[in-house]
Structure formats: C-alpha cells, structure tokens
C-alpha cells in the first residue's frame, strides 16, 4: 500500500520531475507533485510524494528530511489525511 508524504520548503524552480528524481534515491516513487498556485502559476513551495510502500516512505522521511533540493533544505513528513 502506498504512503503519501508532505514535502515543504521547496524551491520555486523545482518541478514534479526533479522532486520525483530526488525521492527515487529512497525507494519506488508512484507520484510526485509540486502544488501550483492557480492565479500566479507559481509553486506554492510545497508538494506531495507518494511512495510505493511504508518501508520506502520511512526511508524517505529519515534520509531526505533536511536534505538539499535545488538549493533549499526541504522538510519531509508523513502527510495528514485530507479534511
């Protein structure tokens, strides 16, 4: 079962592809999305990554939280359920 992760402090220039590539070092990535503001078309500075399983998700949080992506240190945590 896949696990969804929240990724914060993303650089404005980070794309879905670069986010996915960064997380592939921790395991199998099912999807990666940088959230875009509808009005400006710019990144909101956060996104979500869906890892293939719980083990890969735990590895990603442990290994990638505080890592550097496109010149910024990112914050990685387990995503909270939608309200």
N, CA and C atoms as a LAMMPS dump frame, in Angstrom:
ITEM: TIMESTEP
0
ITEM: NUMBER OF ATOMS
249
ITEM: BOX BOUNDS ff ff ff
-5.0000000000000000e+02 5.0000000000000000e+02
-5.0000000000000000e+02 5.0000000000000000e+02
-5.0000000000000000e+02 5.0000000000000000e+02
ITEM: ATOMS id mol type element x y z
1 1 1 N 0.848 -1.188 0
2 1 2 C 0 0 0
3 1 3 C 0.891 1.249 0
4 2 1 N 0.526 2.221 -0.805
5 2 2 C 1.346 3.43 -0.931
6 2 3 C 1.144 4.349 0.27
7 3 1 N 2.146 5.174 0.497
8 3 2 C 2.103 6.135 1.591
9 3 3 C 2.426 7.511 1.036
10 4 1 N 1.626 8.496 1.417
11 4 2 C 1.771 9.865 0.925
12 4 3 C 2.609 10.684 1.9
13 5 1 N 3.569 11.433 1.348
14 5 2 C 4.449 12.285 2.15
15 5 3 C 4.263 13.752 1.771
16 6 1 N 4.366 14.617 2.767
17 6 2 C 4.337 16.064 2.559
18 6 3 C 5.774 16.533 2.409
19 7 1 N 6.021 17.415 1.446
20 7 2 C 7.354 17.983 1.246
21 7 3 C 7.218 19.507 1.276
22 8 1 N 7.854 20.139 2.253
23 8 2 C 7.784 21.586 2.4
24 8 3 C 9.112 22.258 2.106
25 9 1 N 9.085 23.574 1.998
26 9 2 C 10.261 24.416 1.715
27 9 3 C 10.884 24.1 0.357
28 10 1 N 10.044 23.812 -0.615
29 10 2 C 10.521 23.508 -1.968
30 10 3 C 10.897 24.816 -2.669
31 11 1 N 11.995 24.779 -3.404
32 11 2 C 12.436 25.945 -4.186
33 11 3 C 11.409 26.239 -5.285
34 12 1 N 11.308 27.524 -5.678
35 12 2 C 10.322 27.921 -6.695
36 12 3 C 10.548 27.196 -8.017
37 13 1 N 11.796 26.867 -8.339
38 13 2 C 12.118 26.244 -9.623
39 13 3 C 11.978 24.731 -9.664
40 14 1 N 11.65 24.11 -8.548
41 14 2 C 11.528 22.65 -8.503
42 14 3 C 10.298 22.2 -9.284
43 15 1 N 10.478 21.153 -10.084
44 15 2 C 9.374 20.596 -10.889
45 15 3 C 8.972 19.236 -10.333
46 16 1 N 7.859 18.709 -10.839
47 16 2 C 7.418 17.367 -10.454
48 16 3 C 8.518 16.344 -10.739
49 17 1 N 9.174 16.493 -11.892
50 17 2 C 10.21 15.542 -12.305
51 17 3 C 11.426 15.58 -11.383
52 18 1 N 11.882 16.774 -11.007
53 18 2 C 13.054 16.852 -10.129
54 18 3 C 12.713 16.37 -8.723
55 19 1 N 11.487 16.618 -8.278
56 19 2 C 11.036 16.127 -6.979
57 19 3 C 11.024 14.6 -6.978
58 20 1 N 10.468 14.022 -8.035
59 20 2 C 10.411 12.555 -8.142
60 20 3 C 11.816 11.957 -8.17
61 21 1 N 12.696 12.55 -8.955
62 21 2 C 14.07 12.042 -9.065
63 21 3 C 14.782 12.084 -7.713
64 22 1 N 14.578 13.148 -6.951
65 22 2 C 15.206 13.282 -5.635
66 22 3 C 14.724 12.178 -4.694
67 23 1 N 13.448 11.848 -4.746
68 23 2 C 12.888 10.847 -3.837
69 23 3 C 13.155 9.411 -4.278
70 24 1 N 13.51 9.209 -5.529
71 24 2 C 13.807 7.853 -6.011
72 24 3 C 15.026 7.253 -5.326
73 25 1 N 15.884 8.082 -4.743
74 25 2 C 17.037 7.535 -4.016
75 25 3 C 16.626 6.833 -2.723
76 26 1 N 15.382 7.039 -2.286
77 26 2 C 14.879 6.402 -1.067
78 26 3 C 14.005 5.185 -1.364
79 27 1 N 13.611 4.995 -2.609
80 27 2 C 12.76 3.861 -2.956
81 27 3 C 11.874 4.167 -4.15
82 28 1 N 10.893 3.308 -4.361
83 28 2 C 9.995 3.439 -5.515
84 28 3 C 8.981 4.56 -5.291
85 29 1 N 8.94 5.497 -6.243
86 29 2 C 8.019 6.635 -6.175
87 29 3 C 6.866 6.386 -7.147
88 30 1 N 5.646 6.448 -6.64
89 30 2 C 4.474 6.28 -7.5
90 30 3 C 4.076 7.594 -8.159
91 31 1 N 4.181 8.698 -7.411
92 31 2 C 3.867 10.007 -7.985
93 31 3 C 4.535 11.103 -7.165
94 32 1 N 4.76 12.232 -7.82
95 32 2 C 5.329 13.401 -7.158
96 32 3 C 4.695 14.639 -7.779
97 33 1 N 4.225 15.545 -6.931
98 33 2 C 3.559 16.739 -7.442
99 33 3 C 3.915 17.961 -6.614
100 34 1 N 4.37 19.006 -7.293
101 34 2 C 4.589 20.307 -6.673
102 34 3 C 3.263 21.057 -6.818
103 35 1 N 2.756 21.613 -5.734
104 35 2 C 1.468 22.307 -5.763
105 35 3 C 1.67 23.708 -6.353
106 36 1 N 0.856 24.018 -7.361
107 36 2 C 0.964 25.275 -8.104
108 36 3 C -0.231 26.184 -7.779
109 37 1 N 0.05 27.472 -7.572
110 37 2 C -0.997 28.465 -7.344
111 37 3 C -1.733 28.707 -8.657
112 38 1 N -3.043 28.601 -8.642
113 38 2 C -3.843 28.75 -9.866
114 38 3 C -3.782 30.161 -10.449
115 39 1 N -3.686 31.156 -9.592
116 39 2 C -3.702 32.54 -10.063
117 39 3 C -2.365 32.959 -10.675
118 40 1 N -1.269 32.671 -9.976
119 40 2 C 0.044 33.137 -10.436
120 40 3 C 0.773 32.12 -11.312
121 41 1 N 0.397 30.852 -11.191
122 41 2 C 1.095 29.813 -11.939
123 41 3 C 2.43 29.426 -11.331
124 42 1 N 2.728 29.97 -10.139
125 42 2 C 3.978 29.68 -9.433
126 42 3 C 3.767 28.595 -8.39
127 43 1 N 4.863 27.951 -8.037
128 43 2 C 4.845 26.952 -6.974
129 43 3 C 4.417 27.6 -5.662
130 44 1 N 3.679 26.858 -4.857
131 44 2 C 3.303 27.339 -3.526
132 44 3 C 4.384 26.998 -2.505
133 45 1 N 5.444 26.302 -2.942
134 45 2 C 6.546 25.989 -2.046
135 45 3 C 6.403 24.675 -1.297
136 46 1 N 5.405 23.879 -1.686
137 46 2 C 5.268 22.563 -1.081
138 46 3 C 4.701 21.588 -2.106
139 47 1 N 4.746 20.315 -1.751
140 47 2 C 4.232 19.298 -2.661
141 47 3 C 3.997 17.994 -1.93
142 48 1 N 3.65 16.971 -2.698
143 48 2 C 3.375 15.654 -2.139
144 48 3 C 4.049 14.593 -2.983
145 49 1 N 4.567 13.578 -2.304
146 49 2 C 5.192 12.439 -2.971
147 49 3 C 4.515 11.19 -2.441
148 50 1 N 4.147 10.295 -3.353
149 50 2 C 3.544 9.035 -2.951
150 50 3 C 4.566 7.931 -3.161
151 51 1 N 4.975 7.31 -2.063
152 51 2 C 5.937 6.222 -2.105
153 51 3 C 5.176 4.893 -2.228
154 52 1 N 5.816 3.893 -2.838
155 52 2 C 5.156 2.618 -3.135
156 52 3 C 4.747 1.845 -1.889
157 53 1 N 5.524 1.958 -0.807
158 53 2 C 5.182 1.197 0.395
159 53 3 C 5.664 1.935 1.646
160 54 1 N 5.257 1.415 2.805
161 54 2 C 5.586 2.053 4.077
162 54 3 C 7.088 2.096 4.342
163 55 1 N 7.799 1.042 3.972
164 55 2 C 9.248 0.988 4.212
165 55 3 C 9.974 2.071 3.421
166 56 1 N 9.612 2.235 2.144
167 56 2 C 10.225 3.278 1.32
168 56 3 C 9.887 4.67 1.861
169 57 1 N 8.655 4.832 2.353
170 57 2 C 8.231 6.118 2.912
171 57 3 C 9.04 6.442 4.17
172 58 1 N 9.229 5.461 5.035
173 58 2 C 10.005 5.672 6.26
174 58 3 C 11.454 6.018 5.917
175 59 1 N 12.007 5.338 4.923
176 59 2 C 13.373 5.626 4.474
177 59 3 C 13.464 7.05 3.94
178 60 1 N 12.463 7.475 3.159
179 60 2 C 12.458 8.82 2.584
180 60 3 C 12.418 9.884 3.673
181 61 1 N 11.577 9.703 4.68
182 61 2 C 11.485 10.682 5.767
183 61 3 C 12.818 10.757 6.5
184 62 1 N 13.383 9.597 6.827
185 62 2 C 14.637 9.549 7.581
186 62 3 C 15.81 10.126 6.788
187 63 1 N 15.893 9.737 5.507
188 63 2 C 17.049 10.099 4.685
189 63 3 C 16.944 11.497 4.067
190 64 1 N 15.736 11.911 3.685
191 64 2 C 15.59 13.138 2.897
192 64 3 C 15.115 14.36 3.682
193 65 1 N 14.585 14.168 4.888
194 65 2 C 14.185 15.326 5.693
195 65 3 C 15.442 16.134 6.013
196 66 1 N 15.469 17.4 5.621
197 66 2 C 16.631 18.256 5.832
198 66 3 C 17.655 18.19 4.709
199 67 1 N 17.377 17.368 3.69
200 67 2 C 18.303 17.281 2.551
201 67 3 C 18.116 18.495 1.643
202 68 1 N 19.081 18.711 0.762
203 68 2 C 19.029 19.866 -0.132
204 68 3 C 18.497 19.464 -1.505
205 69 1 N 17.533 20.232 -1.992
206 69 2 C 16.953 20.031 -3.32
207 69 3 C 16.872 21.395 -3.986
208 70 1 N 17.534 21.551 -5.107
209 70 2 C 17.541 22.819 -5.851
210 70 3 C 17.938 24.014 -4.972
211 71 1 N 18.925 23.787 -4.093
212 71 2 C 19.464 24.872 -3.287
213 71 3 C 18.717 25.185 -2
214 72 1 N 17.683 24.413 -1.67
215 72 2 C 16.92 24.643 -0.431
216 72 3 C 16.847 23.356 0.372
217 73 1 N 16.866 23.499 1.696
218 73 2 C 16.69 22.334 2.564
219 73 3 C 15.195 22.059 2.67
220 74 1 N 14.812 20.85 2.305
221 74 2 C 13.389 20.506 2.306
222 74 3 C 12.985 19.84 3.632
223 75 1 N 11.702 19.905 3.924
224 75 2 C 11.115 19.274 5.091
225 75 3 C 10.235 18.14 4.58
226 76 1 N 10.46 16.927 5.103
227 76 2 C 9.692 15.769 4.656
228 76 3 C 9.025 15.139 5.866
229 77 1 N 7.71 14.913 5.771
230 77 2 C 6.971 14.255 6.85
231 77 3 C 5.798 13.482 6.244
232 78 1 N 5.206 12.64 7.059
233 78 2 C 4.025 11.897 6.606
234 78 3 C 2.876 12.886 6.428
235 79 1 N 2.183 12.781 5.317
236 79 2 C 1.065 13.689 5.036
237 79 3 C -0.124 13.363 5.939
238 80 1 N -0.806 14.396 6.377
239 80 2 C -2.036 14.19 7.144
240 80 3 C -3.176 13.916 6.189
241 81 1 N -4.171 13.148 6.615
242 81 2 C -5.322 12.892 5.741
243 81 3 C -6.067 14.181 5.39
244 82 1 N -6.673 14.204 4.184
245 82 2 C -7.46 15.38 3.774
246 82 3 C -8.642 15.538 4.697
247 83 1 N -8.978 16.798 4.993
248 83 2 C -10.099 17.058 5.904
249 83 3 C -11.328 17.441 5.13
